[in-house]
Amino acid sequence: MTASAARVSDAPVLAVAPSKALILASVPRGMRRASDQQAFLRALREDPEVLGLRYDGYGNLLRVAQVIAWAADWNTMCSRPTIAGICERTGLSKASVKRWVRWLREHGWLGVVEQGTTVRFRKGTSAGLEDDGLGNRAALWVLCIPRGITPVPPGDASSDQVKRVSEPPSLSLPKRDKEDPTRTREAPRRARRTPRISPTWGLHQSPGTKRDKLKACERLRQESTTLRRMTAWYLRWLLKPFLVAGWTVADVLHALDVRADGSAWTYTWSSADELRHIPGWVRHRLAAWVDEDGQVLPSRSQRLSSAADRQRAEQEKRRRESLSAADATGVGLVEESRASRAQALAPPPLADPAQRSDPNEAFRAARAELERRRAEREAEIAAALARRRR
């Protein structure tokens, strides 16, 4: 028998079931044991960190969590599926399954009641190393959901409760947060200061390329706090038929509030936290803008643009009919342009100073009379002041 050979136990559970105290001690801080499988899956789907994943990672995580949940015991909420069994039921690779199981453990959704064990045999002998008679055993996990604790202020002694990982350190959970680079010549990564996607896309601008659609989805996340719980990449995949049809950001926001027939949606919830599944809510709202053949209906801006085009076409048609009727009756239509009317009402232009002529005799006589009367008035005022001084 080779060094890598191992004997796998077919027993679904241990000979001695874990105690209730051991199960409760395995629940991470800030979490509590789930009441049933449905509550575990529902809380996982509604978690903001899960909704922030990409759509492919979101689906893979839920598939792995569903297999683990349905394998749990109804009384203890403890689950012992094997990695190979999860791969067989989900169709994912072994690396992907291990990755999402590690994610669930690091975020506190799975509490480790017992670490998995591997019994190996030395070459040329049948004596096992630390063999307890059960062979290889899969890890035993307990399903957990958030307790809903209030955020702990920084600097408090109990601030370590914010981190939900409470399992002992092991080789299967390497430390991910490293301050130093992995390689000698590798420089440490710096935090990205500027956003990866520009949120300055226009509200009434229709995206064309994939990059433009990504910018439009980022603008949607900036405008709607509900859509902000999904990534721009997931929104681009979710709204692909509508963006391809030429919808704008304002059209999508309008369609989430108003149906295609003009009736407004009624809101039975006061906060987005009450929504069970936000992508499903978006699909349900936008389904009112899809016809029976699955084709996307014209958006609000497209309808307004079509109505304006029809109105201009009707106006042009009526103008041509009026001109045809006038030509048929022989009566000419007098059309005075705005330029001619403005020219008729405008005052006469001032003459060029170089071409002005000298004042005539009547103007000079009137000017001399005004000067004489002004001189007489000043003389009378001076005489009155002199008499008063005496």
DRENDO-1510 file (C-alpha; in Angstrom, 1 decimal, always signed):
<recs>
REC; n; res; u; v; w
REC; 1; MET; +0.0; +0.0; +0.0 .
REC; 2; THR; +1.4; +3.4; -1.0 .
REC; 3; ALA; +2.0; +6.3; +1.3 .
REC; 4; SER; -1.1; +8.2; +0.0 .
REC; 5; ALA; -3.5; +5.4; +0.5 .
REC; 6; ALA; -6.2; +6.0; +3.0 .
REC; 7; ARG; -9.2; +4.2; +4.4 .
REC; 8; VAL; -12.5; +6.1; +4.2 .
REC; 9; SER; -15.2; +5.4; +6.8 .
REC; 10; ASP; -18.7; +4.8; +5.4 .
REC; 11; ALA; -20.4; +5.9; +8.7 .
REC; 12; PRO; -22.5; +9.0; +8.2 .
REC; 13; VAL; -22.0; +10.2; +11.8 .
REC; 14; LEU; -19.6; +9.6; +14.6 .
REC; 15; ALA; -20.0; +6.8; +17.0 .
REC; 16; VAL; -20.6; +9.4; +19.7 .
REC; 17; ALA; -22.7; +12.4; +18.7 .
REC; 18; PRO; -21.3; +15.8; +19.6 .
REC; 19; SER; -22.8; +17.3; +22.7 .
REC; 20; LYS; -25.0; +20.4; +22.8 .
REC; 21; ALA; -22.3; +22.4; +24.7 .
REC; 22; LEU; -19.7; +21.6; +22.0 .
REC; 23; ILE; -22.1; +22.7; +19.2 .
REC; 24; LEU; -22.9; +26.0; +21.0 .
REC; 25; ALA; -19.2; +26.6; +21.7 .
REC; 26; SER; -18.5; +26.2; +18.0 .
REC; 27; VAL; -20.9; +29.0; +17.0 .
REC; 28; PRO; -18.8; +32.0; +16.0 .
REC; 29; ARG; -19.2; +35.3; +17.8 .
REC; 30; GLY; -21.9; +37.5; +16.6 .
REC; 31; MET; -23.8; +34.5; +15.2 .
REC; 32; ARG; -26.3; +32.0; +16.5 .
REC; 33; ARG; -27.3; +28.5; +15.4 .
REC; 34; ALA; -29.9; +28.5; +12.6 .
REC; 35; SER; -33.3; +27.2; +13.5 .
REC; 36; ASP; -33.8; +25.3; +10.2 .
REC; 37; GLN; -32.3; +25.0; +6.7 .
REC; 38; GLN; -34.7; +27.5; +5.1 .
REC; 39; ALA; -33.7; +30.2; +7.7 .
REC; 40; PHE; -30.0; +29.6; +7.0 .
REC; 41; LEU; -30.4; +29.9; +3.2 .
REC; 42; ARG; -32.8; +32.9; +3.4 .
REC; 43; ALA; -30.4; +34.8; +5.7 .
REC; 44; LEU; -27.4; +34.0; +3.4 .
REC; 45; ARG; -29.3; +35.2; +0.3 .
REC; 46; GLU; -30.2; +38.5; +2.0 .
REC; 47; ASP; -26.7; +39.3; +3.4 .
REC; 48; PRO; -25.2; +42.5; +1.9 .
REC; 49; GLU; -21.7; +40.8; +1.5 .
REC; 50; VAL; -23.3; +38.0; -0.5 .
REC; 51; LEU; -25.2; +40.4; -2.6 .
REC; 52; GLY; -22.0; +42.3; -3.3 .
REC; 53; LEU; -20.5; +39.2; -5.0 .
REC; 54; ARG; -20.4; +38.8; -8.8 .
REC; 55; TYR; -23.3; +36.9; -10.3 .
REC; 56; ASP; -21.3; +33.8; -11.0 .
REC; 57; GLY; -19.8; +33.7; -7.5 .
REC; 58; TYR; -23.2; +34.4; -6.0 .
REC; 59; GLY; -24.7; +31.4; -7.7 .
REC; 60; ASN; -21.8; +29.1; -6.9 .
REC; 61; LEU; -21.8; +30.1; -3.2 .
REC; 62; LEU; -25.6; +29.4; -2.9 .
REC; 63; ARG; -25.2; +26.0; -4.6 .
REC; 64; VAL; -22.5; +25.0; -2.2 .
REC; 65; ALA; -24.5; +26.4; +0.8 .
REC; 66; GLN; -27.6; +24.6; -0.3 .
REC; 67; VAL; -25.9; +21.2; -0.4 .
REC; 68; ILE; -24.4; +21.7; +3.0 .
REC; 69; ALA; -27.8; +22.9; +4.4 .
REC; 70; TRP; -29.8; +20.0; +3.1 .
REC; 71; ALA; -27.3; +17.5; +4.6 .
REC; 72; ALA; -27.7; +19.0; +8.0 .
REC; 73; ASP; -29.4; +17.2; +10.9 .
REC; 74; TRP; -32.8; +18.7; +11.8 .
REC; 75; ASN; -32.2; +18.6; +15.6 .
REC; 76; THR; -28.6; +19.8; +15.9 .
REC; 77; MET; -28.3; +21.8; +12.6 .
REC; 78; CYS; -24.9; +20.0; +12.1 .
REC; 79; SER; -23.8; +19.0; +8.6 .
REC; 80; ARG; -21.1; +16.6; +7.5 .
REC; 81; PRO; -20.9; +16.5; +3.7 .
REC; 82; THR; -17.7; +15.6; +1.9 .
REC; 83; ILE; -15.9; +17.8; -0.6 .
REC; 84; ALA; -16.3; +15.1; -3.2 .
REC; 85; GLY; -20.1; +14.9; -2.5 .
REC; 86; ILE; -20.5; +18.7; -2.9 .
REC; 87; CYS; -18.6; +18.6; -6.1 .
REC; 88; GLU; -20.8; +15.8; -7.5 .
REC; 89; ARG; -24.0; +17.6; -6.5 .
REC; 90; THR; -23.0; +21.1; -7.7 .
REC; 91; GLY; -20.9; +20.3; -10.7 .
REC; 92; LEU; -18.2; +22.6; -9.5 .
REC; 93; SER; -14.5; +21.9; -9.3 .
REC; 94; LYS; -12.8; +20.8; -6.1 .
REC; 95; ALA; -10.9; +24.1; -5.9 .
REC; 96; SER; -14.1; +26.1; -6.2 .
REC; 97; VAL; -15.9; +24.1; -3.6 .
REC; 98; LYS; -13.0; +24.5; -1.1 .
REC; 99; ARG; -12.9; +28.2; -1.9 .
REC; 100; TRP; -16.6; +28.8; -1.0 .
REC; 101; VAL; -16.5; +26.5; +2.0 .
REC; 102; ARG; -13.6; +28.6; +3.3 .
REC; 103; TRP; -15.6; +31.8; +2.6 .
REC; 104; LEU; -18.5; +30.5; +4.6 .
REC; 105; ARG; -16.3; +29.6; +7.5 .
REC; 106; GLU; -14.3; +32.8; +7.5 .
REC; 107; HIS; -17.6; +34.9; +7.5 .
REC; 108; GLY; -19.1; +32.9; +10.3 .
REC; 109; TRP; -21.9; +31.1; +8.4 .
REC; 110; LEU; -20.3; +27.7; +9.3 .
REC; 111; GLY; -19.1; +26.9; +12.8 .
REC; 112; VAL; -16.5; +24.1; +12.9 .
REC; 113; VAL; -17.5; +21.5; +15.5 .
REC; 114; GLU; -14.8; +19.0; +14.4 .
REC; 115; GLN; -12.0; +19.3; +12.0 .
REC; 116; GLY; -11.7; +16.7; +9.2 .
REC; 117; THR; -9.2; +13.9; +9.8 .
REC; 118; THR; -7.0; +11.8; +7.4 .
REC; 119; VAL; -5.5; +8.4; +8.3 .
REC; 120; ARG; -2.4; +7.6; +6.3 .
REC; 121; PHE; -0.4; +4.3; +6.3 .
REC; 122; ARG; +3.3; +3.9; +6.0 .
REC; 123; LYS; +4.8; +2.1; +3.0 .
REC; 124; GLY; +5.1; -1.6; +3.6 .
REC; 125; THR; +3.0; -1.7; +6.8 .
REC; 126; SER; -0.6; -1.7; +7.7 .
REC; 127; ALA; -0.2; +0.2; +11.0 .
REC; 128; GLY; -2.1; +3.5; +10.8 .
REC; 129; LEU; -1.0; +6.7; +12.3 .
REC; 130; GLU; -3.4; +7.8; +15.1 .
REC; 131; ASP; -6.1; +5.4; +13.7 .
REC; 132; ASP; -9.2; +5.4; +15.8 .
REC; 133; GLY; -11.0; +2.8; +13.7 .
REC; 134; LEU; -13.2; +5.2; +11.8 .
REC; 135; GLY; -10.8; +6.1; +9.0 .
REC; 136; ASN; -11.0; +9.4; +7.1 .
REC; 137; ARG; -13.8; +11.7; +8.4 .
REC; 138; ALA; -15.2; +14.8; +6.8 .
REC; 139; ALA; -15.4; +18.0; +8.9 .
REC; 140; LEU; -18.5; +18.6; +11.0 .
REC; 141; TRP; -20.1; +22.1; +10.6 .
REC; 142; VAL; -23.0; +23.8; +12.4 .
REC; 143; LEU; -25.2; +26.2; +10.4 .
REC; 144; CYS; -25.2; +29.7; +11.7 .
REC; 145; ILE; -26.9; +33.0; +11.0 .
REC; 146; PRO; -26.2; +36.5; +12.2 .
REC; 147; ARG; -27.4; +37.5; +15.6 .
REC; 148; GLY; -28.0; +41.1; +14.6 .
REC; 149; ILE; -25.7; +42.7; +17.2 .
REC; 150; THR; -25.1; +46.4; +17.3 .
REC; 151; PRO; -21.8; +47.7; +15.9 .
REC; 152; VAL; -19.1; +47.9; +18.6 .
REC; 153; PRO; -17.3; +51.3; +18.8 .
REC; 154; PRO; -13.6; +51.2; +18.0 .
REC; 155; GLY; -11.3; +51.0; +21.0 .
REC; 156; ASP; -13.8; +48.9; +23.0 .
REC; 157; ALA; -12.5; +45.8; +24.7 .
REC; 158; SER; -15.2; +43.8; +23.0 .
REC; 159; SER; -14.4; +45.0; +19.6 .
REC; 160; ASP; -13.1; +41.6; +18.6 .
REC; 161; GLN; -16.8; +40.4; +18.4 .
REC; 162; VAL; -17.2; +42.1; +15.1 .
REC; 163; LYS; -15.0; +39.4; +13.5 .
REC; 164; ARG; -17.1; +36.3; +13.3 .
REC; 165; VAL; -14.3; +33.7; +13.0 .
REC; 166; SER; -13.9; +31.7; +16.2 .
REC; 167; GLU; -12.4; +28.4; +15.0 .
REC; 168; PRO; -8.8; +27.4; +15.9 .
REC; 169; PRO; -6.1; +28.2; +13.4 .
REC; 170; SER; -5.3; +25.4; +10.9 .
REC; 171; LEU; -3.5; +24.8; +7.7 .
REC; 172; SER; -6.8; +24.8; +5.7 .
REC; 173; LEU; -7.4; +28.4; +6.7 .
REC; 174; PRO; -4.3; +30.4; +5.8 .
REC; 175; LYS; -4.0; +34.0; +6.9 .
REC; 176; ARG; -5.2; +36.2; +4.0 .
REC; 177; ASP; -4.5; +39.6; +5.4 .
REC; 178; LYS; -0.7; +40.0; +5.0 .
REC; 179; GLU; +1.1; +43.3; +5.4 .
REC; 180; ASP; +4.3; +42.2; +3.8 .
REC; 181; PRO; +4.5; +41.1; +0.1 .
REC; 182; THR; +4.7; +37.4; -0.7 .
REC; 183; ARG; +7.8; +37.6; -2.8 .
REC; 184; THR; +11.0; +39.6; -2.2 .
REC; 185; ARG; +10.7; +42.0; -5.1 .
REC; 186; GLU; +7.0; +42.3; -4.9 .
REC; 187; ALA; +5.8; +45.7; -3.8 .
REC; 188; PRO; +2.9; +45.9; -1.3 .
REC; 189; ARG; -0.5; +46.7; -2.9 .
REC; 190; ARG; -1.8; +50.2; -2.3 .
REC; 191; ALA; -5.5; +50.9; -1.8 .
REC; 192; ARG; -7.2; +52.1; -4.9 .
REC; 193; ARG; -8.1; +55.8; -4.4 .
REC; 194; THR; -10.2; +56.4; -7.5 .
REC; 195; PRO; -13.2; +54.2; -8.3 .
REC; 196; ARG; -12.7; +51.5; -11.0 .
REC; 197; ILE; -15.8; +52.7; -12.8 .
REC; 198; SER; -16.7; +56.4; -13.4 .
REC; 199; PRO; -20.2; +57.2; -12.0 .
REC; 200; THR; -20.6; +60.3; -14.2 .
REC; 201; TRP; -22.6; +58.6; -16.9 .
REC; 202; GLY; -25.6; +60.7; -18.1 .
REC; 203; LEU; -29.1; +59.9; -16.9 .
REC; 204; HIS; -30.6; +60.4; -20.4 .
REC; 205; GLN; -27.7; +58.8; -22.4 .
REC; 206; SER; -28.1; +55.4; -24.0 .
REC; 207; PRO; -25.0; +53.1; -23.6 .
REC; 208; GLY; -23.6; +51.4; -26.6 .
REC; 209; THR; -20.5; +49.4; -25.7 .
REC; 210; LYS; -20.0; +47.0; -22.8 .
REC; 211; ARG; -17.8; +49.6; -21.0 .
REC; 212; ASP; -20.6; +52.2; -21.5 .
REC; 213; LYS; -23.1; +49.8; -20.1 .
REC; 214; LEU; -20.9; +49.2; -17.1 .
REC; 215; LYS; -20.7; +53.0; -16.5 .
REC; 216; ALA; -24.5; +53.3; -16.8 .
REC; 217; CYS; -25.0; +50.5; -14.2 .
REC; 218; GLU; -22.6; +52.3; -11.9 .
REC; 219; ARG; -24.7; +55.5; -12.3 .
REC; 220; LEU; -27.7; +53.3; -11.4 .
REC; 221; ARG; -26.0; +52.2; -8.2 .
REC; 222; GLN; -25.4; +55.9; -7.4 .
REC; 223; GLU; -29.0; +56.9; -8.0 .
REC; 224; SER; -30.7; +54.0; -6.2 .
REC; 225; THR; -29.8; +52.7; -2.7 .
REC; 226; THR; -31.6; +49.5; -3.5 .
REC; 227; LEU; -29.6; +48.7; -6.6 .
REC; 228; ARG; -26.4; +49.7; -4.7 .
REC; 229; ARG; -26.5; +46.3; -3.0 .
REC; 230; MET; -25.5; +44.7; -6.4 .
REC; 231; THR; -22.3; +45.2; -8.3 .
REC; 232; ALA; -22.2; +47.0; -11.6 .
REC; 233; TRP; -21.2; +43.8; -13.4 .
REC; 234; TYR; -24.2; +41.9; -12.0 .
REC; 235; LEU; -26.5; +44.8; -12.9 .
REC; 236; ARG; -25.1; +44.8; -16.5 .
REC; 237; TRP; -25.9; +41.1; -16.8 .
REC; 238; LEU; -29.3; +41.5; -15.2 .
REC; 239; LEU; -30.3; +44.5; -17.4 .
REC; 240; LYS; -28.7; +43.3; -20.6 .
REC; 241; PRO; -32.0; +43.0; -22.7 .
REC; 242; PHE; -33.1; +46.5; -21.7 .
REC; 243; LEU; -29.7; +48.2; -22.3 .
REC; 244; VAL; -29.4; +46.5; -25.7 .
REC; 245; ALA; -32.8; +47.9; -26.5 .
REC; 246; GLY; -31.5; +51.4; -26.0 .
REC; 247; TRP; -32.8; +52.2; -22.5 .
REC; 248; THR; -31.2; +54.9; -20.4 .
REC; 249; VAL; -30.5; +55.1; -16.7 .
REC; 250; ALA; -33.6; +57.3; -16.3 .
REC; 251; ASP; -35.7; +54.7; -18.2 .
REC; 252; VAL; -34.7; +51.9; -15.8 .
REC; 253; LEU; -35.4; +54.0; -12.7 .
REC; 254; HIS; -38.8; +55.0; -14.2 .
REC; 255; ALA; -39.6; +51.3; -15.0 .
REC; 256; LEU; -38.9; +50.3; -11.4 .
REC; 257; ASP; -41.6; +52.7; -10.2 .
REC; 258; VAL; -44.2; +52.7; -13.0 .
REC; 259; ARG; -45.6; +49.9; -15.1 .
REC; 260; ALA; -45.8; +50.0; -18.9 .
REC; 261; ASP; -49.5; +51.0; -18.9 .
REC; 262; GLY; -48.7; +54.0; -16.7 .
REC; 263; SER; -49.9; +52.7; -13.4 .
REC; 264; ALA; -47.6; +53.2; -10.4 .
REC; 265; TRP; -46.2; +50.3; -8.4 .
REC; 266; THR; -47.2; +50.2; -4.7 .
REC; 267; TYR; -44.5; +49.7; -2.1 .
REC; 268; THR; -45.4; +47.4; +0.8 .
REC; 269; TRP; -41.9; +47.7; +2.4 .
REC; 270; SER; -40.3; +50.7; +4.1 .
REC; 271; SER; -36.7; +49.7; +3.6 .
REC; 272; ALA; -34.7; +47.6; +1.2 .
REC; 273; ASP; -33.7; +45.4; +4.2 .
REC; 274; GLU; -37.2; +43.9; +4.0 .
REC; 275; LEU; -36.6; +42.6; +0.5 .
REC; 276; ARG; -35.9; +38.9; +0.4 .
REC; 277; HIS; -34.1; +38.9; -3.0 .
REC; 278; ILE; -33.3; +42.2; -4.7 .
REC; 279; PRO; -32.4; +40.7; -8.1 .
REC; 280; GLY; -35.8; +38.9; -8.1 .
REC; 281; TRP; -37.5; +42.1; -7.2 .
REC; 282; VAL; -35.9; +43.9; -10.1 .
REC; 283; ARG; -36.9; +41.1; -12.5 .
REC; 284; HIS; -40.5; +41.2; -11.3 .
REC; 285; ARG; -40.7; +45.0; -11.8 .
REC; 286; LEU; -39.1; +45.0; -15.2 .
REC; 287; ALA; -41.2; +42.0; -16.4 .
REC; 288; ALA; -44.1; +44.5; -16.9 .
REC; 289; TRP; -42.1; +46.1; -19.7 .
REC; 290; VAL; -41.7; +42.8; -21.6 .
REC; 291; ASP; -44.4; +41.6; -24.1 .
REC; 292; GLU; -45.7; +38.0; -24.5 .
REC; 293; ASP; -43.0; +37.2; -27.1 .
REC; 294; GLY; -40.2; +38.2; -24.7 .
REC; 295; GLN; -39.4; +41.5; -26.5 .
REC; 296; VAL; -38.6; +44.6; -24.5 .
REC; 297; LEU; -41.2; +47.3; -24.9 .
REC; 298; PRO; -40.2; +50.9; -25.8 .
REC; 299; SER; -39.0; +52.9; -22.8 .
REC; 300; ARG; -40.4; +56.2; -21.6 .
REC; 301; SER; -37.8; +58.3; -23.4 .
REC; 302; GLN; -38.3; +56.3; -26.6 .
REC; 303; ARG; -42.1; +56.8; -26.4 .
REC; 304; LEU; -41.7; +60.5; -25.8 .
REC; 305; SER; -39.3; +60.7; -28.8 .
REC; 306; SER; -41.8; +58.8; -31.0 .
REC; 307; ALA; -44.7; +61.1; -30.0 .
REC; 308; ALA; -42.6; +64.2; -30.8 .
REC; 309; ASP; -41.7; +62.8; -34.2 .
REC; 310; ARG; -45.4; +62.0; -34.9 .
REC; 311; GLN; -46.4; +65.5; -33.9 .
REC; 312; ARG; -43.8; +67.2; -36.2 .
REC; 313; ALA; -44.9; +64.9; -39.0 .
REC; 314; GLU; -48.5; +65.9; -38.6 .
REC; 315; GLN; -47.6; +69.6; -38.5 .
REC; 316; GLU; -45.6; +69.3; -41.6 .
REC; 317; LYS; -48.5; +67.4; -43.3 .
REC; 318; ARG; -51.0; +70.2; -42.4 .
REC; 319; ARG; -48.7; +72.9; -43.7 .
REC; 320; ARG; -48.3; +71.1; -47.0 .
REC; 321; GLU; -52.1; +70.7; -47.3 .
REC; 322; SER; -52.6; +74.4; -46.6 .
REC; 323; LEU; -50.1; +75.3; -49.3 .
REC; 324; SER; -51.8; +72.9; -51.8 .
REC; 325; ALA; -55.2; +74.3; -51.0 .
REC; 326; ALA; -54.0; +77.9; -51.5 .
REC; 327; ASP; -52.4; +77.1; -54.9 .
REC; 328; ALA; -55.6; +75.3; -56.0 .
REC; 329; THR; -57.9; +78.3; -55.2 .
REC; 330; GLY; -55.5; +80.8; -56.7 .
REC; 331; VAL; -55.2; +82.8; -53.5 .
REC; 332; GLY; -51.6; +83.6; -52.6 .
REC; 333; LEU; -50.6; +83.3; -49.0 .
REC; 334; VAL; -48.8; +86.3; -47.6 .
REC; 335; GLU; -46.0; +85.1; -45.4 .
REC; 336; GLU; -44.1; +87.8; -43.8 .
REC; 337; SER; -40.9; +86.7; -42.2 .
REC; 338; ARG; -39.8; +87.7; -38.8 .
REC; 339; ALA; -36.8; +89.5; -40.3 .
REC; 340; SER; -39.0; +91.7; -42.5 .
REC; 341; ARG; -41.4; +92.6; -39.6 .
REC; 342; ALA; -38.4; +93.4; -37.3 .
REC; 343; GLN; -36.9; +95.6; -40.0 .
REC; 344; ALA; -40.2; +97.5; -40.5 .
REC; 345; LEU; -40.6; +98.1; -36.8 .
REC; 346; ALA; -37.0; +99.1; -36.1 .
REC; 347; PRO; -36.2; +102.8; -35.8 .
REC; 348; PRO; -34.3; +104.4; -38.7 .
REC; 349; PRO; -30.5; +104.1; -38.5 .
REC; 350; LEU; -28.5; +107.1; -37.3 .
REC; 351; ALA; -26.6; +109.0; -39.9 .
REC; 352; ASP; -22.9; +108.8; -40.1 .
REC; 353; PRO; -21.2; +111.7; -38.1 .
REC; 354; ALA; -18.9; +112.4; -41.1 .
REC; 355; GLN; -22.0; +112.9; -43.3 .
REC; 356; ARG; -23.9; +115.1; -40.9 .
REC; 357; SER; -24.7; +118.7; -42.2 .
REC; 358; ASP; -24.4; +121.9; -40.1 .
REC; 359; PRO; -27.5; +123.1; -38.1 .
REC; 360; ASN; -29.8; +125.4; -40.1 .
REC; 361; GLU; -30.9; +129.0; -39.2 .
REC; 362; ALA; -34.0; +128.1; -37.2 .
REC; 363; PHE; -32.0; +125.8; -34.9 .
REC; 364; ARG; -29.4; +128.5; -34.3 .
REC; 365; ALA; -32.1; +131.1; -33.5 .
REC; 366; ALA; -33.8; +128.8; -31.0 .
REC; 367; ARG; -30.5; +128.1; -29.4 .
REC; 368; ALA; -29.6; +131.8; -29.1 .
REC; 369; GLU; -33.0; +132.5; -27.5 .
REC; 370; LEU; -32.5; +129.9; -24.8 .
REC; 371; GLU; -29.1; +131.3; -24.0 .
REC; 372; ARG; -30.5; +134.8; -23.6 .
REC; 373; ARG; -33.3; +133.7; -21.2 .
REC; 374; ARG; -30.8; +131.8; -19.1 .
REC; 375; ALA; -28.6; +134.9; -18.8 .
REC; 376; GLU; -31.6; +137.1; -17.8 .
REC; 377; ARG; -32.5; +134.5; -15.1 .
REC; 378; GLU; -29.0; +134.5; -13.7 .
REC; 379; ALA; -28.9; +138.3; -13.6 .
REC; 380; GLU; -32.2; +138.4; -11.7 .
REC; 381; ILE; -31.0; +135.9; -9.1 .
REC; 382; ALA; -27.7; +137.9; -8.6 .
REC; 383; ALA; -29.7; +141.2; -8.1 .
REC; 384; ALA; -32.0; +139.6; -5.5 .
REC; 385; LEU; -29.0; +138.3; -3.5 .
REC; 386; ALA; -27.4; +141.7; -3.5 .
REC; 387; ARG; -30.6; +143.4; -2.2 .
REC; 388; ARG; -30.8; +140.8; +0.6 .
REC; 389; ARG; -27.2; +141.5; +1.8 .
REC; 390; ARG; -28.0; +145.2; +2.2 .
</recs>
